Amino acid sequence: MSSDGEHWTYEQWVEQTVDKIVHVGLTTPEEDRADWLRLQIGLAIGQALRHGRSGRSDSDPVIP
């Protein structure tokens, strides 16, 4: 959910998710980084698939 309490559109969700993965991934200790990235990327792909399979478009809100 966005900082104003509204749901993000899919496009906004993608942008925020990528930014989070990059930012946190770069600050995660090296010995944990690969595992953390695998987990986050897998979760993001799963959310994207659920969104697409629901028939929503890129401008529809993402519902967790």
C-alpha positions in Angstrom: 0.0 0.0 0.0 1.3 3.5 -0.8 2.2 5.9 2.0 -1.1 7.7 1.7 -3.1 4.5 2.4 -4.2 4.0 -1.2 -3.4 0.9 -3.2 -0.7 1.2 -5.9 -1.4 0.6 -9.5 0.5 -2.3 -10.9 2.9 0.1 -12.6 3.5 1.9 -9.3 3.9 -1.4 -7.5 6.5 -2.6 -10.0 8.5 0.6 -9.5 8.4 0.5 -5.7 9.2 -3.2 -5.6 12.2 -2.9 -7.9 13.5 0.1 -5.9 13.0 -1.9 -2.6 14.8 -5.0 -3.9 17.7 -3.0 -5.2 18.1 -0.7 -2.2 17.8 -3.4 0.5 19.7 -5.9 -1.6 22.7 -3.6 -1.8 22.7 -3.2 2.0 22.1 -6.8 2.9 25.3 -8.5 4.2 27.0 -10.3 1.3 26.7 -13.8 2.9 22.9 -13.4 3.0 22.4 -11.3 -0.2 21.8 -14.1 -2.7 19.2 -15.9 -0.5 17.4 -12.6 0.2 17.3 -11.7 -3.5 16.0 -15.1 -4.5 13.2 -14.8 -1.9 12.2 -11.3 -2.9 12.3 -11.9 -6.6 10.2 -15.0 -6.2 7.7 -13.2 -4.1 7.5 -10.3 -6.7 7.0 -12.8 -9.5 4.2 -14.5 -7.6 2.4 -11.2 -7.0 2.8 -10.2 -10.6 1.3 -13.5 -11.8 -1.6 -13.2 -9.4 -2.3 -9.7 -10.6 -2.2 -10.8 -14.3 -4.2 -13.9 -13.8 -6.9 -11.9 -12.1 -7.5 -10.0 -15.4 -6.4 -6.7 -14.0 -4.5 -4.3 -16.2 -1.3 -2.3 -15.5 -3.4 0.7 -14.3 -5.6 -1.4 -11.9 -4.7 -1.5 -8.2 -2.6 -4.2 -6.8 -4.4 -6.1 -4.0 -2.1 -8.1 -1.8 
